[in-house]
Amino acid sequence: MRSRLDQVRKMAVGVAVAMMIAGVGCSDDEKITPPDTPREDPRKTIAGVMQELIDAYEARDIARYSALFLHSQFVFLFDPVDLQENPDIPPSWDWSEERSSARNLFEADLVERIELRFLMSDPVLADSLDEVFFPFPEGTMKVLVTDVKLAVDTRDPTGGENIVYRVDGDQAIFFLCQDPEEIVDGVPVWKIIEWRDKRIGPVPFVELKSWGGLKSLFQ
């Protein structure tokens, strides 16, 4: 009988010791916090730049947005139909005007939500026929964006129903080149140097803006 009791006591002590060992290092004071994983720079690829364009719009982050453009060469071209309908819209503008429009949109107190989606074609090499204002840097790539869906939900300052500005189904052409002055992990990042708006529509019974037309509202 004593032998059996001794065995039970030994087993109990063994379990207690095992539990103590397992508990070593598990207190809150001794937990190891893994280091923060650096965020992968999306501009290392063209697809990453285009996704970051969406994310910067929806996050309303002007710093992220600014990092996507080659400021010294950037130009935005409005669609010819917009120019015909609104003589106040310029044929094009440079980075300073682009940044002003984006910042006003992102920081507007009345803007409650921005949602952006589009489809992106595979990048192709741009050629001399694509050039309008200046020769493109060697290796410039062209991306066609289609089915643009942009919604900007704003509060009515008079307290009425919200006003939603919408772009639905439009297209755009982006030209991107690598910036040799900004290197990430040994690779020059991609940046947008030209953006051409392509208005598609109108859609019956729906009040829509082109992407460029919406930009001009916040300039």
C-alpha positions in Angstrom: 0.0 0.0 0.0 2.8 2.4 1.0 4.6 1.6 -2.3 1.5 2.6 -4.3 1.2 5.8 -2.3 4.8 6.6 -3.0 4.3 6.1 -6.7 1.3 8.5 -6.7 3.3 11.1 -4.8 6.2 10.9 -7.2 3.8 11.3 -10.2 2.2 14.3 -8.6 5.6 15.9 -7.9 6.7 15.2 -11.5 3.6 16.9 -12.9 4.1 19.9 -10.7 7.8 20.2 -11.7 6.9 19.9 -15.4 4.3 22.7 -15.0 6.8 24.9 -13.3 9.3 24.4 -16.1 6.7 25.1 -18.8 5.8 28.3 -17.0 9.3 29.6 -17.0 9.7 32.6 -19.3 5.9 32.9 -19.9 5.3 35.9 -17.5 4.3 39.2 -19.1 7.6 40.7 -18.0 9.6 38.1 -19.9 7.5 37.7 -23.1 9.6 38.4 -26.2 8.1 40.9 -28.6 9.1 40.2 -32.2 10.6 43.3 -34.0 8.3 45.2 -36.3 8.5 44.0 -39.9 9.5 46.8 -42.2 6.8 47.6 -44.8 7.7 46.5 -48.3 8.0 49.5 -50.6 5.2 49.0 -53.2 7.0 51.2 -55.7 9.5 48.5 -56.5 6.9 47.2 -59.0 4.5 49.0 -61.4 1.6 46.9 -60.0 2.6 48.1 -56.5 2.5 51.7 -57.6 -1.0 51.4 -59.0 -2.3 49.6 -55.9 -0.6 52.3 -53.7 -2.5 54.9 -55.8 -5.8 53.3 -54.7 -4.6 53.0 -51.1 -3.4 56.6 -50.9 -6.8 57.8 -52.1 -8.8 55.7 -49.7 -6.4 56.5 -46.8 -6.5 60.2 -47.8 -2.7 60.2 -47.3 -1.0 63.0 -49.3 2.5 61.8 -48.3 1.9 58.4 -49.7 0.3 59.9 -52.8 3.2 62.3 -53.4 5.7 59.5 -53.2 4.2 58.0 -56.4 5.1 60.8 -58.8 8.2 62.1 -60.4 7.5 65.7 -59.5 9.9 67.4 -61.9 8.4 65.9 -65.0 4.8 65.0 -64.0 1.9 66.2 -66.1 -1.8 65.4 -66.0 -3.9 65.7 -69.2 -7.6 66.3 -69.1 -10.0 64.6 -71.5 -10.9 66.8 -74.5 -14.6 66.5 -73.7 -14.1 68.0 -70.3 -12.3 71.0 -72.0 -15.2 71.5 -74.3 -17.8 71.4 -71.6 -15.9 73.5 -69.1 -13.6 76.2 -70.4 -12.3 76.8 -66.9 -10.5 73.5 -67.0 -6.9 73.7 -68.3 -5.7 71.3 -70.9 -3.1 70.0 -68.4 -1.4 70.8 -65.2 1.9 70.0 -63.4 2.8 68.4 -60.1 2.1 71.5 -58.0 -1.5 71.7 -59.2 -1.9 67.9 -58.9 -0.7 68.0 -55.3 -3.0 71.0 -54.5 -6.0 69.2 -55.9 -5.3 65.9 -54.1 -4.5 67.6 -50.8 -7.7 69.6 -51.0 -9.7 66.5 -51.7 -8.0 64.4 -48.9 -8.2 67.1 -46.3 -11.6 68.5 -47.0 -13.7 68.5 -43.8 -16.9 67.8 -45.8 -15.5 64.7 -47.4 -16.4 61.6 -45.4 -15.3 58.8 -47.6 -13.3 58.1 -50.7 -13.5 54.7 -52.5 -11.5 53.9 -55.6 -11.3 50.8 -57.8 -10.0 50.1 -61.3 -8.7 47.4 -63.6 -5.1 47.5 -64.8 -3.7 46.2 -68.0 -0.2 44.6 -68.2 2.5 47.3 -68.6 3.9 47.7 -72.1 7.0 49.7 -73.2 6.1 53.2 -74.3 7.4 54.5 -77.7 7.9 57.8 -79.4 4.3 57.8 -80.7 3.2 58.1 -77.0 5.1 61.3 -76.4 3.2 64.6 -76.2 5.1 67.1 -74.2 8.7 65.7 -73.9 10.7 62.6 -74.7 10.1 59.9 -72.2 13.1 58.5 -70.2 14.4 55.2 -71.5 12.4 52.3 -70.3 9.2 54.2 -69.7 6.2 51.9 -69.4 2.6 52.5 -70.3 -0.4 51.2 -68.3 -4.0 51.3 -69.3 -6.5 51.6 -66.5 -10.2 50.7 -67.2 -13.5 50.5 -65.4 -12.5 53.3 -63.0 -15.0 53.5 -60.1 -14.4 56.5 -57.8 -16.8 57.7 -55.2 -16.3 60.8 -53.0 -19.0 61.0 -50.3 -19.4 64.5 -49.0 -21.6 66.1 -46.4 -24.1 68.8 -47.5 -22.9 72.0 -45.6 -26.6 73.0 -45.2 -27.4 69.7 -43.4 -29.2 68.0 -46.3 -28.5 64.6 -47.8 -24.9 63.7 -48.5 -23.5 64.5 -52.0 -21.7 61.7 -53.8 -19.4 62.6 -56.6 -19.0 59.5 -58.9 -16.7 58.4 -61.6 -18.0 55.2 -63.2 -16.4 53.3 -66.0 -13.8 55.8 -67.1 -10.3 55.0 -68.3 -6.8 56.5 -67.8 -3.4 56.0 -69.3 -0.4 56.1 -67.0 3.3 56.4 -67.9 5.8 55.3 -65.4 9.6 55.3 -65.2 12.2 54.3 -62.7 13.7 57.1 -60.6 17.5 56.6 -60.4 17.7 59.1 -57.5 15.6 56.9 -55.2 16.9 53.4 -54.7 15.2 50.8 -52.5 16.9 47.5 -51.9 19.2 48.2 -54.8 16.4 48.9 -57.2 15.2 52.3 -58.5 11.5 52.8 -57.6 8.8 53.3 -60.2 7.0 56.7 -60.4 4.3 58.2 -62.5 5.4 60.8 -65.0 2.3 61.3 -67.0 -1.4 60.6 -66.5 -4.0 61.0 -69.2 -7.7 61.0 -68.4 -10.0 59.2 -70.8 -13.7 60.0 -70.2 -16.2 57.3 -71.1 -19.9 58.0 -71.1 -22.2 59.6 -70.4 -24.4 57.1 -68.6 -28.1 57.8 -69.0 -29.9 59.2 -66.0 -26.8 59.3 -63.9 -24.9 62.5 -62.9 -21.2 61.5 -63.2 -17.9 63.2 -63.3 -14.7 62.2 -65.2 -11.7 61.6 -63.0 -10.2 64.8 -64.3 -13.4 66.6 -63.8 -13.6 65.5 -60.2 -10.0 66.6 -59.7 -10.8 70.1 -61.0 -13.5 70.5 -58.4 -10.9 70.4 -55.6 -8.3 72.6 -57.3 
